[in-house]
Amino acid sequence: MNAPMTPPPTPTAEEGINRMTDSATQMIRVTGLTRTYGTFTALDQVDLSVRKGEFVTLLGPSGSGKSTLLNLIAGMTQPSGGRIEIDGRDATHLPTNKRGLGMVFQNYALMPHMTVFQNIAFPLQVRRLSKEEIARRVQGALKLVQLAHVADRKPKQLSGGQQQRISLARCIVYEPSIILMDEPLGALDKKLREDMQLEIKRLHAELGVTMIYVTHDQEEALSMSDRIVLMRKGRIEQQGAPEDLYFRPRTLFAADFLGSSNLVEGTIDASAGQFRTSLGALPLPAPQPGAPATGAGVLMVRPEAMRFDPASDAASGWPGIEATVRDSIVLGGVLRHYLEADNGHRLIVQEGSSAHRARPQRGARLRVGWGPDAARLLPPDPEFGKT
């Protein structure tokens, strides 16, 4: 009798990304890319591929290497080692103007003495296009950013959001295949920033252009990206679709940087199926890629996965913890509750708000818990929290 066939293992999110970039058209590929400044390593042996038409966000704190990587791809900084390929050709030492890139920065860099039309037309004039072709392209770019009515105005007559859209139009007018953006929305207020996020996503969908976007704003990265590349200390910490990094982080750094997390340290008791902590013995989560199988670990539960008064019994699989409410804050559409367990451990519970929902009183004793699929077990990290 033939032995039953064993199904192939399910690829991890990162393995799936690598397979896609290998099989699809690669617009950008960097291999072993390094940049040092004396004894300081700003970028350390980074490998990254970006597919044609993909929106990739480089995310991380200040000093993580994200802007250094973007500047190396742009040719504004020379690498100390490694290779850069753009659309299949070696671009490691090509000058910026030979790389076929468009660039948008936080500083709009519009020329104040020129009209909007003249600002957008300038890169086409440098390329010596005909007046007719320049007019056609400028009008098309203005239509794309929905600002055809401001062509004759000067930049100072526009709002910040309008100026950034004109900066985008000037970038796309010469039809680059790749657009690089370095914190382009950092100078805008929250409402304008959200509007511009939607505008950039719309343009990306309409143009089908490859975009690499740098930000330290986690919400911006989660809302805009096809793929997030999370960076830390000059290296890639984790990459994947936004939902992969948010719901399935592989490290403490990733769990903490994207969103809020309840993190509980403890020891794995695999034989008993328990995670032993100072909050008590908690059930182990289901096996996960990259999770420790034994020894020390950290349990992560997102605040929105926490619930008050769970049915804490063996049948439900909901662990429960007694805690005291220290504060409750209304954040528009959500309520965020800050609690303290008997051992002093702080917990966060987040739920939807409404005009009729009463907040728990400060000092109230409540039981909190989470569903069996809401927790994730992460390896300890002695460097976590260090700058």
C-alpha positions as CSV (number, residue, x, y, z in Angstrom):
1,M,0.0,0.0,0.0
2,N,1.3,3.4,-0.9
3,A,2.0,5.8,1.9
4,P,-0.4,8.8,2.0
5,M,1.1,11.9,0.4
6,T,2.2,14.7,2.7
7,P,1.0,18.1,1.6
8,P,3.7,20.7,0.9
9,P,4.2,23.1,3.8
10,T,2.4,26.4,3.5
11,P,4.9,29.2,2.6
12,T,5.4,32.0,5.0
13,A,4.3,35.5,4.0
14,E,7.9,36.5,3.4
15,E,8.6,33.3,1.3
16,G,5.5,34.1,-0.7
17,I,6.8,37.6,-1.4
18,N,10.2,36.3,-2.5
19,R,8.6,33.8,-4.9
20,M,6.4,36.5,-6.4
21,T,9.4,38.9,-6.9
22,D,11.3,36.0,-8.5
23,S,8.5,35.1,-10.9
24,A,7.2,38.6,-11.8
25,T,9.0,41.5,-13.4
26,Q,11.4,43.1,-11.0
27,M,11.6,46.9,-11.4
28,I,14.1,47.3,-8.5
29,R,16.5,44.8,-7.0
30,V,19.1,45.6,-4.4
31,T,21.6,43.0,-3.3
32,G,23.9,43.3,-0.3
33,L,23.4,47.0,-0.2
34,T,25.6,48.7,2.4
35,R,26.3,52.3,3.4
36,T,28.8,53.3,6.0
37,Y,29.9,56.6,7.4
38,G,33.2,56.1,9.1
39,T,32.6,53.5,11.8
40,F,28.8,53.9,11.6
41,T,26.8,51.5,9.4
42,A,23.6,53.2,8.2
43,L,22.6,50.3,5.9
44,D,23.8,46.8,6.5
45,Q,23.8,44.2,3.7
46,V,20.1,44.8,2.6
47,D,18.5,42.6,0.0
48,L,15.2,43.8,-1.5
49,S,13.2,43.3,-4.7
50,V,10.2,45.5,-5.8
51,R,7.8,44.3,-8.5
52,K,6.5,46.3,-11.4
53,G,3.5,48.3,-10.3
54,E,4.0,47.5,-6.6
55,F,3.5,50.1,-3.8
56,V,6.2,49.4,-1.2
57,T,6.6,51.4,2.0
58,L,9.9,51.6,3.9
59,L,8.8,52.0,7.5
60,G,10.8,52.5,10.6
61,P,12.0,54.9,13.3
62,S,14.5,57.7,12.8
63,G,17.9,56.1,12.1
64,S,16.6,52.8,10.9
65,G,18.0,53.2,7.3
66,K,14.8,53.8,5.3
67,S,15.8,57.2,3.9
68,T,19.4,55.9,3.3
69,L,18.0,53.0,1.2
70,L,15.7,55.4,-0.8
71,N,18.6,57.8,-1.4
72,L,20.8,54.9,-2.6
73,I,18.1,53.7,-5.0
74,A,17.7,57.3,-6.2
75,G,21.5,57.8,-6.8
76,M,21.7,60.7,-4.4
77,T,24.1,58.7,-2.2
78,Q,26.7,56.2,-3.3
79,P,26.8,52.7,-1.7
80,S,29.8,51.4,0.3
81,G,29.0,48.0,-1.1
82,G,26.3,46.0,-2.9
83,R,24.5,46.3,-6.2
84,I,21.4,48.2,-7.4
85,E,19.4,47.0,-10.5
86,I,16.6,49.1,-12.0
87,D,14.5,47.5,-14.7
88,G,17.1,44.8,-15.3
89,R,20.2,47.0,-15.7
90,D,23.0,47.7,-13.3
91,A,22.3,51.2,-11.9
92,T,24.7,51.0,-8.9
93,H,26.8,54.0,-10.1
94,L,24.4,55.6,-12.6
95,P,23.7,59.3,-12.0
96,T,20.2,60.2,-10.8
97,N,19.1,61.6,-14.1
98,K,19.9,58.3,-15.9
99,R,17.8,56.1,-13.6
100,G,14.3,57.0,-15.0
101,L,12.9,57.9,-11.6
102,G,10.5,60.5,-10.3
103,M,10.9,61.9,-6.8
104,V,8.6,63.7,-4.4
105,F,9.8,65.1,-1.1
106,Q,8.3,66.7,2.0
107,N,9.5,70.0,0.8
108,Y,7.3,70.8,-2.2
109,A,10.3,72.5,-4.0
110,L,8.0,74.5,-6.2
111,M,9.5,77.6,-7.8
112,P,7.6,80.6,-6.3
113,H,8.1,82.9,-9.3
114,M,6.5,80.4,-11.7
115,T,2.9,79.6,-12.3
116,V,1.6,76.1,-11.6
117,F,1.7,75.4,-15.3
118,Q,5.3,76.6,-15.6
119,N,6.4,74.5,-12.5
120,I,4.9,71.3,-14.0
121,A,6.3,72.1,-17.5
122,F,9.8,72.7,-16.3
123,P,11.1,69.1,-16.4
124,L,9.7,68.7,-19.9
125,Q,11.4,71.9,-21.1
126,V,14.7,70.5,-19.8
127,R,14.0,67.4,-21.9
128,R,13.4,69.7,-24.9
129,L,9.9,68.5,-25.7
130,S,7.8,70.5,-28.2
131,K,5.4,73.2,-26.9
132,E,2.5,71.2,-28.0
133,E,3.6,68.1,-26.3
134,I,4.4,70.0,-23.1
135,A,0.9,71.6,-23.1
136,R,-0.7,68.2,-23.6
137,R,1.2,66.5,-20.8
138,V,0.8,69.4,-18.3
139,Q,-2.9,69.5,-18.9
140,G,-3.1,65.7,-18.5
141,A,-1.1,65.8,-15.2
142,L,-3.2,68.6,-13.8
143,K,-6.4,66.6,-14.7
144,L,-5.0,63.6,-12.9
145,V,-4.4,65.5,-9.7
146,Q,-7.8,67.3,-10.1
147,L,-6.3,70.8,-10.2
148,A,-6.8,71.9,-13.8
149,H,-8.4,75.1,-12.6
150,V,-5.3,76.4,-10.8
151,A,-2.9,76.3,-13.8
152,D,-2.3,80.1,-13.8
153,R,-1.9,80.5,-10.1
154,K,1.4,80.9,-8.2
155,P,2.3,78.3,-5.5
156,K,1.8,80.8,-2.7
157,Q,-1.9,81.0,-3.7
158,L,-2.4,77.3,-3.0
159,S,-3.0,75.3,0.1
160,G,-0.5,72.9,1.4
161,G,-2.4,69.9,0.1
162,Q,-2.7,71.6,-3.4
163,Q,1.0,72.3,-3.4
164,Q,1.8,68.7,-2.7
165,R,-0.5,67.6,-5.5
166,I,1.2,70.0,-7.9
167,S,4.5,68.5,-6.7
168,L,3.1,65.1,-7.6
169,A,1.9,66.4,-11.0
170,R,5.4,67.7,-11.8
171,C,6.8,64.3,-10.9
172,I,4.4,62.2,-13.1
173,V,4.4,64.6,-16.1
174,Y,7.5,63.1,-17.6
175,E,6.0,59.6,-17.1
176,P,8.7,57.9,-14.9
177,S,8.2,54.1,-14.4
178,I,9.2,54.4,-10.7
179,I,8.3,57.1,-8.2
180,L,10.2,57.6,-4.9
181,M,8.6,59.5,-2.1
182,D,10.4,60.6,1.1
183,E,7.9,61.6,3.9
184,P,5.9,63.6,1.4
185,L,3.0,64.3,3.7
186,G,4.9,65.1,6.9
187,A,4.2,68.8,6.7
188,L,0.4,68.5,6.3
189,D,-2.2,68.4,9.1
190,K,-4.1,65.1,9.8
191,K,-7.1,65.8,7.6
192,L,-5.0,66.9,4.6
193,R,-2.7,64.0,5.2
194,E,-5.5,61.5,5.0
195,D,-6.9,63.1,1.9
196,M,-3.5,63.0,0.2
197,Q,-3.1,59.3,1.2
198,L,-6.2,58.6,-0.8
199,E,-5.0,60.8,-3.7
200,I,-1.7,59.0,-3.9
201,K,-3.4,55.6,-3.8
202,R,-5.7,56.7,-6.6
203,L,-2.9,57.9,-8.7
204,H,-1.0,54.7,-8.1
205,A,-4.0,52.6,-9.3
206,E,-4.6,54.8,-12.3
207,L,-0.9,55.0,-13.5
208,G,0.2,51.5,-12.6
209,V,3.6,53.0,-11.6
210,T,6.0,51.4,-9.2
211,M,6.2,53.4,-5.9
212,I,8.6,53.3,-3.0
213,Y,7.4,55.4,-0.1
214,V,9.3,56.3,3.1
215,T,7.5,57.1,6.3
216,H,7.7,56.7,10.1
217,D,3.9,56.9,10.4
218,Q,2.6,53.4,10.9
219,E,-1.0,54.3,10.0
220,E,0.1,55.8,6.7
221,A,2.0,52.6,5.9
222,L,-0.8,50.3,6.9
223,S,-3.4,52.2,4.9
224,M,-1.4,52.8,1.6
225,S,0.9,49.9,1.0
226,D,0.9,46.7,-1.0
227,R,3.9,45.7,1.1
228,I,5.6,47.1,4.2
229,V,9.3,46.8,4.7
230,L,9.9,47.4,8.4
231,M,13.5,48.5,9.0
232,R,15.6,48.6,12.2
233,K,19.2,49.6,12.7
234,G,20.0,49.5,9.0
235,R,18.4,46.1,8.3
236,I,15.1,44.7,7.3
237,E,13.3,43.5,10.4
238,Q,10.2,42.0,8.6
239,Q,8.4,42.6,5.4
240,G,5.0,41.6,4.1
241,A,1.4,42.8,3.4
242,P,0.1,45.2,6.0
243,E,-2.1,42.6,7.6
244,D,0.8,40.2,7.9
245,L,2.9,42.7,9.9
246,Y,0.0,43.8,12.1
247,F,-1.6,40.5,12.9
248,R,1.4,38.2,12.5
249,P,4.5,40.1,13.7
250,R,7.6,37.9,14.1
251,T,9.5,40.0,16.6
252,L,8.9,42.2,19.6
253,F,10.0,45.2,17.6
254,A,7.5,44.6,14.8
255,A,4.7,44.0,17.3
256,D,5.4,47.2,19.2
257,F,6.2,49.5,16.3
258,L,3.0,48.7,14.4
259,G,0.0,49.6,16.6
260,S,-0.3,49.0,20.4
261,S,0.3,45.7,22.0
262,N,-0.2,43.9,25.3
263,L,3.1,42.1,25.9
264,V,3.5,39.5,28.7
265,E,6.7,37.8,29.4
266,G,6.8,34.2,30.5
267,T,8.0,30.6,30.1
268,I,6.7,28.0,27.7
269,D,5.5,24.7,29.2
270,A,4.8,22.8,26.0
271,S,4.0,19.5,27.9
272,A,1.1,21.3,29.7
273,G,0.1,23.5,26.8
274,Q,0.7,26.5,29.0
275,F,2.5,29.8,29.1
276,R,3.5,30.5,32.7
277,T,3.6,34.2,33.6
278,S,3.3,36.4,36.6
279,L,-0.4,36.9,35.6
280,G,-0.9,33.1,36.0
281,A,-0.8,30.2,33.6
282,L,-2.2,31.0,30.2
283,P,-3.0,28.7,27.3
284,L,-0.4,28.5,24.6
285,P,-1.4,29.9,21.2
286,A,-1.5,27.6,18.2
287,P,2.0,26.9,16.7
288,Q,3.1,29.8,14.5
289,P,6.1,30.3,12.1
290,G,9.1,31.7,14.0
291,A,7.5,31.3,17.4
292,P,9.7,29.7,20.1
293,A,8.8,26.1,21.0
294,T,10.3,26.1,24.5
295,G,12.0,28.4,27.0
296,A,11.4,32.1,27.4
297,G,8.8,33.9,25.3
298,V,6.6,36.9,25.1
299,L,2.8,36.7,24.5
300,M,1.3,39.5,22.4
301,V,-2.4,40.4,22.2
302,R,-3.7,43.5,20.4
303,P,-5.9,45.8,22.5
304,E,-8.9,45.4,20.1
305,A,-8.7,41.6,20.6
306,M,-9.2,42.1,24.4
307,R,-12.6,41.7,25.9
308,F,-14.3,42.5,29.3
309,D,-15.9,39.7,31.3
310,P,-14.9,36.8,29.0
311,A,-16.4,33.4,29.5
312,S,-13.2,32.1,31.2
313,D,-13.6,28.4,31.2
314,A,-11.9,25.4,29.7
315,A,-14.6,24.9,27.1
316,S,-14.4,28.5,25.7
317,G,-10.6,28.6,25.7
318,W,-10.7,32.2,26.9
319,P,-8.1,33.1,29.5
320,G,-9.1,35.7,32.0
321,I,-7.2,38.2,34.1
322,E,-8.5,40.3,37.0
323,A,-7.5,44.0,36.6
324,T,-8.3,47.5,37.9
325,V,-9.4,50.3,35.5
326,R,-6.9,53.2,35.7
327,D,-8.3,55.3,32.9
328,S,-10.6,55.3,29.9
329,I,-10.2,57.6,26.9
330,V,-12.5,58.4,24.0
331,L,-10.5,58.5,20.7
332,G,-13.3,59.4,18.3
333,G,-14.7,56.1,17.1
334,V,-12.9,54.0,19.7
335,L,-12.7,53.7,23.5
336,R,-9.3,52.8,25.0
337,H,-9.1,51.5,28.5
338,Y,-6.0,51.3,30.6
339,L,-5.9,48.7,33.3
340,E,-3.5,47.3,35.9
341,A,-3.4,43.7,36.9
342,D,-2.7,42.7,40.5
343,N,1.0,42.2,39.8
344,G,1.3,45.7,38.4
345,H,1.3,44.7,34.8
346,R,-0.4,47.3,32.5
347,L,-3.0,46.2,30.0
348,I,-4.9,48.0,27.2
349,V,-8.4,47.2,26.0
350,Q,-9.9,48.9,23.0
351,E,-13.5,48.7,21.8
352,G,-15.8,50.7,19.5
353,S,-17.4,53.8,21.0
354,S,-20.9,55.2,20.7
355,A,-22.9,58.1,22.2
356,H,-24.7,55.6,24.5
357,R,-21.7,53.5,25.7
358,A,-20.8,54.1,29.3
359,R,-17.2,54.1,30.3
360,P,-16.1,51.9,33.2
361,Q,-15.4,53.9,36.4
362,R,-11.8,54.5,37.4
363,G,-10.9,51.9,40.1
364,A,-13.5,49.4,38.9
365,R,-12.4,45.7,39.1
366,L,-13.0,43.9,35.8
367,R,-12.1,40.6,34.3
368,V,-10.4,40.8,30.8
369,G,-9.4,38.2,28.4
370,W,-9.0,37.3,24.7
371,G,-10.0,34.6,22.3
372,P,-7.9,31.5,21.6
373,D,-6.8,32.8,18.2
374,A,-6.0,36.4,19.3
375,A,-2.6,35.8,20.9
376,R,0.8,35.4,19.3
377,L,3.9,34.0,20.9
378,L,7.1,35.9,20.1
379,P,10.8,35.2,20.9
380,P,12.5,37.4,23.6
381,D,14.7,40.2,22.4
382,P,17.4,41.6,24.7
383,E,17.8,44.6,22.4
384,F,14.1,45.5,22.4
385,G,13.5,49.0,23.6
386,K,17.1,50.1,23.1
387,T,17.9,53.0,20.7
